[in-house]
């Protein structure tokens, strides 16, 4: 949950209500999929106009403070595996249940917008509301730490159970992350899985090439040399392809690092996870360099065996 003052409302509106002309700061937003975003509740007017009209309807005796919280915004979702293979109509039903919960608890008349984003790593709902309670604007009363904890418990009871989701650990020091860090966490998980898979494939490839080169030791020199040279050419081509893939991954890692820097400034540093992923990716070129070294050594070593055979034949 994020609290927004009047001057920050417009930025959130542009991010939430984006169209295909939106200039995304988050590199993980795929604008070619933005047309798939949809509303559970569409704003009838600009966010700020909605808020001003809602405040005006309260007939407050005092003017709203300049530093007052005008809007609270929530990001609602689940893990990627929850949505995997789930039909779009079922995904929509899940988000509709979330919106209904908030409407029942905080008043449908106070919900500015509820929009589902389908153009990022995992489907998620942005829900924005005016924090009105007791006939006044007061985010502090509605969303104190204690009440936020109660909100999580109630949401798990009302919505979570229906969908097989469990509440997070009560009293945990973990805090909800905003959309940018949420995307960074998803990217870390995906990058780690991809790196592990690539590392396994690289190890298998290294083993197969080394075994292939070693198996030529008992062959005549011309055949062995030609086979070894072919293996080295293949290795170089494979290494070039892998390097191209690693260049792409390095760019993704750089994008991720920018997001992690932002999270770190908020006191939620993820640098250790980033280093883990980056180190794995950076390790692969070294393994292939080692393979080239072994291949060159194998190319020279069998000559002694072949010459020995030649001498034996010559002595008969």
RODO-2510 file (C-alpha; in nm, 4 decimals, decimal comma):
residues 316
     n   res          X          Y          Z
     1     x     0,0000     0,0000     0,0000
     2     x     0,1247     0,3472    -0,0876
     3     x     0,0059     0,6834     0,0456
     4     x    -0,0073     0,9712    -0,2004
     5     x    -0,0319     1,3447    -0,1523
     6     x    -0,2140     1,5658    -0,3976
     7     x     0,0933     1,6405    -0,6104
     8     x     0,1683     1,2705    -0,6664
     9     x    -0,1759     1,1590    -0,7827
    10     x    -0,1214     1,2509    -1,1489
    11     x     0,1924     1,0378    -1,1852
    12     x     0,0157     0,7280    -1,0535
    13     x    -0,2788     0,7923    -1,2840
    14     x    -0,0506     0,8039    -1,5901
    15     x     0,1172     0,4794    -1,4878
    16     x    -0,2079     0,2989    -1,4047
    17     x    -0,4215     0,4201    -1,6950
    18     x    -0,1506     0,3940    -1,9588
    19     x    -0,2170     0,3274    -2,3233
    20     x     0,0199     0,2261    -2,6029
    21     x     0,1591     0,5816    -2,6224
    22     x     0,2713     0,5659    -2,2575
    23     x     0,6479     0,6086    -2,2135
    24     x     0,7307     0,3350    -1,9667
    25     x     1,0072     0,3906    -1,7113
    26     x     0,9864     0,0239    -1,6155
    27     x     1,1741    -0,1750    -1,8866
    28     x     0,9669    -0,4830    -1,8085
    29     x     0,6459    -0,3229    -1,9364
    30     x     0,5655    -0,4722    -2,2766
    31     x     0,3620    -0,2037    -2,4526
    32     x     0,2655    -0,4504    -2,7251
    33     x     0,0506    -0,6208    -2,4587
    34     x    -0,0876    -0,3022    -2,3021
    35     x    -0,4074    -0,3363    -2,5031
    36     x    -0,4832    -0,6404    -2,2833
    37     x    -0,5063    -0,4279    -1,9668
    38     x    -0,8623    -0,3905    -1,8421
    39     x    -1,0715    -0,2204    -1,5736
    40     x    -1,2798    -0,3741    -1,2995
    41     x    -1,3773    -0,0164    -1,2102
    42     x    -1,3006     0,2523    -1,4685
    43     x    -1,2488     0,6109    -1,3475
    44     x    -1,5358     0,8372    -1,4650
    45     x    -1,2964     1,1343    -1,4743
    46     x    -0,9396     1,2203    -1,3818
    47     x    -0,8231     1,0859    -1,0469
    48     x    -0,7806     1,4330    -0,8995
    49     x    -1,1223     1,5525    -1,0180
    50     x    -1,2796     1,2431    -0,8636
    51     x    -1,1006     1,3069    -0,5330
    52     x    -1,1908     1,6765    -0,5264
    53     x    -1,5581     1,6016    -0,5895
    54     x    -1,5589     1,3326    -0,3224
    55     x    -1,4014     1,5694    -0,0684
    56     x    -1,6444     1,8479    -0,1628
    57     x    -1,9377     1,6159    -0,0911
    58     x    -1,8212     1,5836     0,2712
    59     x    -1,8937     1,9518     0,3474
    60     x    -1,5901     1,9732     0,5704
    61     x    -1,5713     2,2657     0,8105
    62     x    -1,1967     2,2974     0,7676
    63     x    -0,9880     2,3181     0,4554
    64     x    -0,7938     2,0038     0,3712
    65     x    -0,4278     2,0370     0,4674
    66     x    -0,1781     2,0770     0,1847
    67     x     0,0181     1,7729     0,3051
    68     x    -0,2890     1,5497     0,3465
    69     x    -0,3002     1,2013     0,1943
    70     x    -0,5410     1,2237    -0,0989
    71     x    -0,5208     0,8680    -0,2244
    72     x    -0,4139     0,5207    -0,1156
    73     x    -0,3048     0,2788    -0,3847
    74     x    -0,2774    -0,0998    -0,3556
    75     x    -0,1142    -0,3628    -0,5761
    76     x    -0,2979    -0,6962    -0,5515
    77     x    -0,1700    -1,0166    -0,7079
    78     x    -0,0250    -1,3582    -0,6315
    79     x     0,2728    -1,5647    -0,7434
    80     x     0,3351    -1,6315    -1,1112
    81     x     0,2500    -1,9995    -1,0649
    82     x    -0,0993    -1,9054    -0,9398
    83     x    -0,1881    -1,7461    -1,2748
    84     x     0,0001    -1,9934    -1,4925
    85     x    -0,2418    -2,1799    -1,7210
    86     x    -0,5385    -2,0018    -1,5569
    87     x    -0,7986    -1,8883    -1,8153
    88     x    -0,8415    -1,5127    -1,8501
    89     x    -1,2016    -1,5232    -1,7281
    90     x    -1,0891    -1,6955    -1,4073
    91     x    -0,8142    -1,4378    -1,3579
    92     x    -1,0726    -1,1630    -1,3989
    93     x    -1,2993    -1,3338    -1,1448
    94     x    -1,0148    -1,3377    -0,8918
    95     x    -0,9511    -0,9649    -0,9333
    96     x    -1,3253    -0,8918    -0,9188
    97     x    -1,3381    -1,0701    -0,5818
    98     x    -1,0525    -0,8502    -0,4585
    99     x    -1,2298    -0,5320    -0,5710
   100     x    -1,5582    -0,6404    -0,4111
   101     x    -1,3762    -0,6964    -0,0825
   102     x    -1,2364    -0,3411    -0,0872
   103     x    -1,5691    -0,1921    -0,1978
   104     x    -1,7525    -0,3642     0,0887
   105     x    -1,4904    -0,2601     0,3428
   106     x    -1,4106     0,0971     0,2351
   107     x    -1,7126     0,1964     0,0262
   108     x    -1,7572     0,1570    -0,3490
   109     x    -1,8113     0,5333    -0,3701
   110     x    -1,4515     0,5868    -0,2583
   111     x    -1,2852     0,3653    -0,5191
   112     x    -1,1350     0,5788    -0,7939
   113     x    -1,0075     0,3063    -1,0224
   114     x    -0,9350    -0,0667    -1,0301
   115     x    -0,7264    -0,1647    -1,3322
   116     x    -0,5601    -0,4971    -1,4138
   117     x    -0,2211    -0,4861    -1,5864
   118     x    -0,1491    -0,7744    -1,8229
   119     x     0,1611    -0,6220    -1,9828
   120     x     0,4146    -0,7118    -1,7131
   121     x     0,5643    -1,0324    -1,5741
   122     x     0,2617    -1,1312    -1,3644
   123     x    -0,1012    -1,0097    -1,3857
   124     x    -0,1757    -0,7664    -1,1026
   125     x    -0,4446    -0,5214    -0,9946
   126     x    -0,3890    -0,1534    -0,9136
   127     x    -0,6689    -0,0350    -0,6847
   128     x    -0,6909     0,3327    -0,5873
   129     x    -0,9242     0,4805    -0,3287
   130     x    -0,9946     0,8019    -0,1401
   131     x    -0,9254     0,7402     0,2328
   132     x    -1,2523     0,8637     0,3829
   133     x    -1,3747     0,7471     0,7219
   134     x    -1,6136     0,9071     0,9682
   135     x    -1,7033     1,1758     0,7161
   136     x    -1,3471     1,3020     0,6834
   137     x    -1,0313     1,2461     0,4838
   138     x    -0,7982     1,0462     0,7065
   139     x    -0,5619     0,7812     0,5711
   140     x    -0,3912     0,7543     0,9089
   141     x    -0,7076     0,6251     1,0760
   142     x    -0,7857     0,3766     0,8003
   143     x    -0,4415     0,2364     0,7356
   144     x    -0,2388     0,2314     1,0547
   145     x     0,0089    -0,0605     1,0808
   146     x    -0,2340    -0,2520     1,3018
   147     x    -0,5255    -0,2006     1,0635
   148     x    -0,3154    -0,2944     0,7630
   149     x    -0,2338    -0,6233     0,9350
   150     x    -0,6041    -0,6782     1,0015
   151     x    -0,6748    -0,5982     0,6368
   152     x    -0,4353    -0,8702     0,5226
   153     x    -0,5966    -1,1220     0,7571
   154     x    -0,9489    -1,0370     0,6417
   155     x    -0,8501    -1,0436     0,2750
   156     x    -0,7008    -1,3900     0,3218
   157     x    -1,0195    -1,5089     0,4946
   158     x    -1,2658    -1,3629     0,2443
   159     x    -1,0777    -1,3957    -0,0851
   160     x    -0,7711    -1,6093    -0,0195
   161     x    -0,9513    -1,9193     0,1049
   162     x    -1,1784    -1,9269    -0,1984
   163     x    -0,8748    -1,9330    -0,4268
   164     x    -0,6534    -2,1602    -0,2195
   165     x    -0,4227    -1,8808    -0,1043
   166     x    -0,2825    -1,8432     0,2461
   167     x    -0,2089    -1,5309     0,4463
   168     x     0,1539    -1,4372     0,4976
   169     x     0,3099    -1,4829     0,8385
   170     x     0,1449    -1,2518     1,0933
   171     x     0,3922    -1,0165     1,2543
   172     x     0,6501    -1,0715     0,9816
   173     x     0,8879    -0,7826     0,9216
   174     x     0,8376    -0,8274     0,5479
   175     x     0,6588    -0,5338     0,3909
   176     x     0,4530    -0,5058     0,0770
   177     x     0,6600    -0,3903    -0,2180
   178     x     0,5565    -0,1392    -0,4801
   179     x     0,5194    -0,2325    -0,8456
   180     x     0,8816    -0,1643    -0,9508
   181     x     1,0299    -0,3794    -0,6754
   182     x     0,7609    -0,6411    -0,7284
   183     x     0,8737    -0,6711    -1,0894
   184     x     1,2381    -0,6849    -0,9789
   185     x     1,1629    -0,9753    -0,7459
   186     x     0,9877    -1,1611    -1,0269
   187     x     1,2846    -1,0973    -1,2561
   188     x     1,5310    -1,2253    -0,9969
   189     x     1,3358    -1,5495    -0,9649
   190     x     1,3113    -1,5972    -1,3408
   191     x     1,6771    -1,5050    -1,3985
   192     x     1,7938    -1,7467    -1,1297
   193     x     1,5940    -2,0316    -1,2848
   194     x     1,7191    -1,9441    -1,6333
   195     x     2,0800    -1,9241    -1,5141
   196     x     2,0570    -2,2638    -1,3446
   197     x     1,9130    -2,4212    -1,6597
   198     x     2,1788    -2,2590    -1,8798
   199     x     2,4552    -2,3691    -1,6446
   200     x     2,3324    -2,7287    -1,6564
   201     x     2,3168    -2,7210    -2,0368
   202     x     2,6659    -2,5706    -2,0519
   203     x     2,8071    -2,8432    -1,8267
   204     x     2,6462    -3,1153    -2,0382
   205     x     2,7806    -2,9553    -2,3538
   206     x     3,1311    -2,9263    -2,2089
   207     x     3,1293    -3,2929    -2,1073
   208     x     3,0115    -3,4097    -2,4486
   209     x     3,2762    -3,2093    -2,6366
   210     x     3,5622    -3,3171    -2,4086
   211     x     3,4559    -3,6817    -2,4365
   212     x     3,4336    -3,6453    -2,8131
   213     x     3,7855    -3,5020    -2,8368
   214     x     3,9247    -3,7677    -2,6017
   215     x     3,7628    -4,0443    -2,8045
   216     x     3,9775    -3,9504    -3,1067
   217     x     4,3003    -4,0463    -2,9263
   218     x     4,3102    -4,3935    -3,0842
   219     x     4,2372    -4,2746    -3,4392
   220     x     4,4986    -4,2057    -3,7098
   221     x     4,6426    -3,8555    -3,7101
   222     x     4,4612    -3,7109    -4,0164
   223     x     4,1186    -3,8270    -3,8963
   224     x     4,1864    -3,7178    -3,5399
   225     x     4,3144    -3,3767    -3,6446
   226     x     4,0254    -3,3082    -3,8794
   227     x     3,7734    -3,4208    -3,6183
   228     x     3,9355    -3,2058    -3,3505
   229     x     3,9420    -2,9038    -3,5804
   230     x     3,5737    -2,9558    -3,6599
   231     x     3,4981    -2,9797    -3,2894
   232     x     3,6846    -2,6553    -3,2243
   233     x     3,4981    -2,4784    -3,5057
   234     x     3,1709    -2,6040    -3,3628
   235     x     3,2789    -2,4947    -3,0176
   236     x     3,3635    -2,1457    -3,1399
   237     x     3,0262    -2,1143    -3,3121
   238     x     2,8467    -2,2358    -3,0007
   239     x     3,0536    -2,0029    -2,7851
   240     x     2,9632    -1,7057    -3,0089
   241     x     2,5944    -1,7943    -2,9854
   242     x     2,6199    -1,8276    -2,6093
   243     x     2,8017    -1,4947    -2,5843
   244     x     2,5205    -1,3275    -2,7781
   245     x     2,2711    -1,4784    -2,5346
   246     x     2,4805    -1,3626    -2,2406
   247     x     2,4942    -1,0088    -2,3833
   248     x     2,1142    -1,0031    -2,3793
   249     x     2,1091    -1,1390    -2,0247
   250     x     2,3637    -0,8773    -1,9202
   251     x     2,1330    -0,6028    -2,0462
   252     x     1,8449    -0,7569    -1,8515
   253     x     2,0697    -0,7726    -1,5475
   254     x     2,1558    -0,4038    -1,5898
   255     x     1,7855    -0,3171    -1,6111
   256     x     1,7244    -0,5231    -1,3003
   257     x     2,0104    -0,3526    -1,1187
   258     x     1,8518    -0,0123    -1,1818
   259     x     1,5315    -0,1368    -1,0199
   260     x     1,7224    -0,2855    -0,7283
   261     x     1,9034     0,0440    -0,6721
   262     x     1,5664     0,2115    -0,6393
   263     x     1,4507    -0,0540    -0,3947
   264     x     1,7725    -0,0143    -0,1965
   265     x     1,7129     0,3583    -0,1580
   266     x     1,3794     0,2673    -0,0017
   267     x     1,5557     0,0446     0,2472
   268     x     1,4750    -0,2795     0,0681
   269     x     1,8083    -0,3660    -0,0956
   270     x     1,8235    -0,6763    -0,3090
   271     x     2,1902    -0,6456    -0,4106
   272     x     2,2877    -0,9914    -0,2828
   273     x     2,0294    -1,1631    -0,5029
   274     x     2,1405    -0,9563    -0,8040
   275     x     2,5046    -1,0479    -0,7506
   276     x     2,4107    -1,4160    -0,7298
   277     x     2,2391    -1,4020    -1,0694
   278     x     2,5055    -1,1841    -1,2314
   279     x     2,7878    -1,4061    -1,1028
   280     x     2,6292    -1,7161    -1,2535
   281     x     2,5870    -1,5447    -1,5904
   282     x     2,9393    -1,4046    -1,5848
   283     x     3,0816    -1,7524    -1,5116
   284     x     2,9848    -1,9131    -1,8404
   285     x     3,2434    -1,7493    -2,0746
   286     x     3,5215    -1,8714    -1,8428
   287     x     3,3992    -2,2297    -1,8690
   288     x     3,4101    -2,2128    -2,2463
   289     x     3,7578    -2,0575    -2,2399
   290     x     3,8674    -2,3557    -2,0323
   291     x     3,7145    -2,5911    -2,2876
   292     x     3,9100    -2,4271    -2,5718
   293     x     4,2275    -2,4734    -2,3715
   294     x     4,1512    -2,8437    -2,3161
   295     x     4,0670    -2,8900    -2,6841
   296     x     4,4018    -2,7445    -2,7946
   297     x     4,5866    -2,9675    -2,5479
   298     x     4,4033    -3,2765    -2,6736
   299     x     4,4889    -3,1808    -3,0302
   300     x     4,8614    -3,2072    -2,9588
   301     x     4,8707    -3,4987    -2,7117
   302     x     4,7551    -3,7896    -2,9381
   303     x     5,0421    -3,7255    -3,1854
   304     x     5,2800    -3,9178    -2,9614
   305     x     5,0489    -4,2160    -2,9550
   306     x     5,0056    -4,2023    -3,3320
   307     x     5,3808    -4,1733    -3,3933
   308     x     5,4371    -4,4641    -3,1574
   309     x     5,1983    -4,6730    -3,3602
   310     x     5,3721    -4,5668    -3,6768
   311     x     5,7094    -4,6762    -3,5352
   312     x     5,5635    -5,0092    -3,4279
   313     x     5,4288    -5,0682    -3,7750
   314     x     5,7578    -4,9661    -3,9246
   315     x     5,9429    -5,2161    -3,7027
   316     x     5,7379    -5,5146    -3,8137
***
